[in-house]
């Protein structure tokens, strides 16, 4: 049995986060923001860490199944696919696809049930988010056009903030979307197959990210006068993180 097909987050580390740099970046850009959103709701550090871990594992239980389908099944329909698995692993995934799916659904059920036990509202929001991810990935993995862009953006949103999406106002969900999913969606649009030639002007991803958060922060300070501490702290965090990443990148490049 190849455990990375079954255990939540293991597959991501095996196929996407394959070096220390990407894994550290994942902790800063995913784990910390997710735990911060949970902490804002619960105001208890250790409970937030525990419930946040449940949310992350549940989300990746279903999110990674989309990865697996893309990496093992849909690559057969592409001319120049990105190969993240060996031929033997692809064969295994195709032969055991039902078992992989059922095991991940079982894990998802346990994790969501545990989340509902500790925080009922958050647990149901997590269930809603995971259901949306499954539906979105169903269409995302079957479409090869610009429609992939909004689907991708929604997938990123639910992966990051889906667990609280039903617990905040619609306008706050839009703000959360601006804080991270929109930025990576713009980067996603750079792919040649989508034909947005103007985005090829973005030569440095690090500089673009620093500029993006500078503009968002400037807009936030200029036009917003309410009290939304979660969004303010997340924005400041991403702003500092992206500028720090840019400075570190430039330092090592020299």
C-alpha positions as CSV (number, residue, x, y, z in Angstrom):
1,X,0.0,0.0,0.0
2,X,1.3,3.5,-1.0
3,X,0.3,5.5,2.1
4,X,0.7,8.9,0.4
5,X,-2.4,8.2,-1.6
6,X,-4.4,7.7,1.5
7,X,-3.1,9.9,4.3
8,X,-4.2,13.6,4.3
9,X,-1.4,16.1,3.5
10,X,1.1,13.3,2.8
11,X,0.3,13.4,-0.9
12,X,0.8,17.2,-1.0
13,X,4.2,16.8,0.5
14,X,5.1,13.9,-1.8
15,X,4.1,15.6,-5.1
16,X,3.9,19.4,-4.5
17,X,6.0,20.4,-1.5
18,X,9.1,18.4,-2.4
19,X,11.8,20.5,-0.7
20,X,12.3,22.3,2.6
21,X,11.8,25.8,1.1
22,X,8.3,25.0,-0.3
23,X,7.3,23.2,3.0
24,X,8.4,26.2,5.1
25,X,6.6,28.6,2.7
26,X,3.4,26.4,3.0
27,X,3.5,26.7,6.8
28,X,3.7,30.5,6.5
29,X,1.2,31.0,3.7
30,X,-1.3,28.3,4.7
31,X,-1.1,26.9,8.2
32,X,-0.6,30.2,10.0
33,X,-3.4,32.1,8.3
34,X,-5.8,29.1,8.8
35,X,-5.0,28.8,12.5
36,X,-5.3,32.6,12.9
37,X,-8.8,32.6,11.4
38,X,-9.8,29.7,13.8
39,X,-8.2,31.5,16.7
40,X,-10.2,34.7,15.9
41,X,-13.4,32.7,16.4
42,X,-12.4,30.6,19.4
43,X,-10.0,32.9,21.3
44,X,-8.3,29.9,22.9
45,X,-4.8,29.0,21.6
46,X,-4.7,25.3,22.2
47,X,-8.3,24.6,21.2
48,X,-7.7,26.7,18.0
49,X,-4.6,24.7,17.2
50,X,-6.4,21.4,17.7
51,X,-9.6,22.4,15.8
52,X,-7.4,24.1,13.1
53,X,-5.5,20.8,12.6
54,X,-8.9,19.0,12.1
55,X,-9.9,21.6,9.5
56,X,-6.6,21.3,7.6
57,X,-6.7,17.5,7.6
58,X,-10.3,17.4,6.6
59,X,-9.8,19.9,3.8
60,X,-6.8,18.1,2.4
61,X,-8.5,14.7,2.6
62,X,-10.8,15.8,-0.2
63,X,-8.6,18.4,-1.9
64,X,-5.8,15.9,-2.5
65,X,-8.2,13.5,-4.2
66,X,-8.6,16.2,-6.9
67,X,-4.8,16.2,-7.1
68,X,-4.7,12.5,-7.5
69,X,-7.3,12.5,-10.3
70,X,-5.4,15.2,-12.1
71,X,-2.0,13.5,-11.7
72,X,-3.0,9.9,-12.5
73,X,-6.1,10.1,-14.7
74,X,-6.4,13.3,-16.6
75,X,-2.7,13.5,-17.6
76,X,-3.7,10.8,-20.2
77,X,-5.7,13.5,-22.0
78,X,-2.9,16.1,-22.1
79,X,-0.3,16.5,-24.7
80,X,2.5,17.6,-22.5
81,X,1.4,16.8,-18.9
82,X,3.3,17.6,-15.8
83,X,4.3,14.2,-14.4
84,X,4.4,14.1,-10.6
85,X,4.1,10.3,-10.3
86,X,6.0,7.4,-11.7
87,X,4.4,5.0,-14.2
88,X,4.0,2.4,-11.4
89,X,2.4,5.0,-9.1
90,X,0.0,6.1,-11.8
91,X,-1.0,2.4,-12.4
92,X,-1.5,1.9,-8.7
93,X,-3.7,5.0,-8.4
94,X,-5.9,4.0,-11.3
95,X,-6.3,0.4,-10.1
96,X,-7.1,1.5,-6.5
97,X,-9.0,4.7,-7.2
98,X,-12.2,3.6,-5.5
99,X,-10.4,2.4,-2.4
100,X,-8.4,5.6,-2.2
101,X,-11.6,7.6,-2.5
102,X,-13.5,5.6,0.1
103,X,-10.6,5.7,2.6
104,X,-10.4,9.5,2.2
105,X,-14.1,9.9,2.6
106,X,-13.9,7.8,5.7
107,X,-11.1,10.1,7.1
108,X,-13.1,13.1,6.1
109,X,-16.2,11.8,7.9
110,X,-14.2,11.3,11.1
111,X,-12.5,14.6,11.0
112,X,-15.7,16.6,10.2
113,X,-17.6,14.7,12.9
114,X,-14.8,15.5,15.4
115,X,-14.9,19.2,14.4
116,X,-18.7,19.3,14.9
117,X,-18.3,17.7,18.3
118,X,-15.8,20.4,19.4
119,X,-17.4,23.3,17.6
120,X,-20.8,22.6,15.9
121,X,-21.0,25.8,13.8
122,X,-17.4,25.5,12.6
123,X,-17.9,21.8,11.9
124,X,-20.9,22.4,9.6
125,X,-19.1,25.2,7.8
126,X,-16.1,22.8,7.3
127,X,-18.5,20.2,5.9
128,X,-20.0,22.8,3.5
129,X,-16.5,23.8,2.4
130,X,-15.4,20.2,1.7
131,X,-18.6,19.5,-0.3
132,X,-17.9,22.6,-2.3
133,X,-14.3,21.5,-2.9
134,X,-15.5,18.1,-4.2
135,X,-18.0,19.7,-6.6
136,X,-15.6,22.3,-7.8
137,X,-12.8,19.8,-8.4
138,X,-15.3,17.6,-10.4
139,X,-15.7,20.4,-12.9
140,X,-12.2,21.8,-12.7
141,X,-10.7,18.4,-13.7
142,X,-13.0,18.1,-16.6
143,X,-12.6,21.5,-18.1
144,X,-9.7,22.8,-20.2
145,X,-10.5,26.4,-20.8
146,X,-10.5,29.8,-19.2
147,X,-13.4,28.5,-17.0
148,X,-10.6,26.8,-15.0
149,X,-9.6,30.3,-13.7
150,X,-12.7,31.1,-11.5
151,X,-12.9,27.4,-10.5
152,X,-9.3,27.5,-9.4
153,X,-9.9,30.8,-7.5
154,X,-12.8,29.2,-5.6
155,X,-10.8,26.1,-4.8
156,X,-8.1,28.2,-3.3
157,X,-10.6,30.2,-1.3
158,X,-12.3,27.1,0.2
159,X,-9.0,25.5,0.9
160,X,-7.8,28.5,2.9
161,X,-11.0,30.0,4.4
162,X,-13.8,27.6,3.7
163,X,-14.0,26.4,7.3
164,X,-15.2,29.8,8.4
165,X,-17.1,30.8,5.2
166,X,-20.5,30.3,6.8
167,X,-19.6,32.0,10.0
168,X,-18.8,35.5,8.5
169,X,-20.7,38.0,6.4
170,X,-20.6,37.7,2.6
171,X,-18.6,40.9,2.4
172,X,-16.0,39.5,4.8
173,X,-15.7,36.4,2.6
174,X,-14.9,38.8,-0.3
175,X,-12.2,40.5,1.7
176,X,-10.7,37.1,2.6
177,X,-10.7,36.3,-1.1
178,X,-8.8,39.5,-1.8
179,X,-6.2,38.6,0.9
180,X,-4.9,35.5,-0.8
181,X,-6.9,33.7,-3.5
182,X,-7.1,36.6,-5.9
183,X,-3.3,37.1,-5.8
184,X,-2.5,33.5,-6.7
185,X,-5.3,33.5,-9.2
186,X,-3.7,36.4,-11.1
187,X,-0.4,34.4,-11.0
188,X,-2.4,31.3,-12.3
189,X,-3.6,33.3,-15.3
190,X,0.0,33.8,-16.5
191,X,0.0,30.2,-17.9
192,X,0.4,30.3,-21.7
193,X,-2.7,28.2,-22.3
194,X,-5.0,30.9,-21.1
195,X,-3.6,33.5,-23.5
196,X,-3.4,36.6,-21.2
197,X,-0.4,38.1,-22.9
198,X,-0.5,41.3,-20.7
199,X,0.3,39.2,-17.6
200,X,3.6,38.0,-19.1
201,X,4.8,41.5,-18.0
202,X,4.9,40.0,-14.5
203,X,8.5,38.8,-14.6
204,X,9.1,38.5,-10.8
205,X,6.4,36.7,-8.8
206,X,8.0,38.0,-5.6
207,X,7.9,41.6,-6.7
208,X,4.3,41.2,-7.9
209,X,3.2,39.8,-4.6
210,X,4.9,42.6,-2.7
211,X,3.2,45.2,-5.0
212,X,-0.2,43.4,-4.7
213,X,-0.2,43.6,-0.9
214,X,1.1,47.1,-0.9
215,X,-1.9,48.2,-3.0
216,X,-4.3,46.2,-0.9
217,X,-2.9,47.6,2.4
218,X,-2.9,51.2,1.0
219,X,-6.6,50.8,-0.1
220,X,-7.5,49.3,3.2
221,X,-5.9,52.1,5.2
222,X,-7.4,54.8,2.9
223,X,-11.0,53.7,2.6
224,X,-11.8,51.4,5.5
225,X,-12.7,52.8,8.9
226,X,-14.4,49.9,10.7
227,X,-13.1,47.3,13.1
228,X,-12.3,44.0,11.5
229,X,-9.2,42.9,13.4
230,X,-8.9,39.5,11.8
231,X,-8.7,40.9,8.3
232,X,-6.4,43.7,9.4
233,X,-4.0,41.3,11.0
234,X,-4.1,38.9,8.1
235,X,-3.4,41.7,5.6
236,X,-0.5,43.1,7.7
237,X,0.9,39.6,8.1
238,X,0.8,38.8,4.3
239,X,2.3,42.3,3.6
240,X,5.2,41.7,5.9
241,X,5.7,38.1,4.8
242,X,5.8,39.0,1.1
243,X,8.2,41.9,1.5
244,X,10.4,39.8,3.7
245,X,10.4,37.1,1.0
246,X,11.3,39.6,-1.6
247,X,14.2,41.0,0.4
248,X,15.5,37.5,1.2
249,X,15.2,36.6,-2.5
250,X,17.1,39.7,-3.7
251,X,19.8,39.1,-1.0
252,X,20.6,35.5,-2.1
253,X,20.3,36.5,-5.8
254,X,23.2,39.0,-5.3
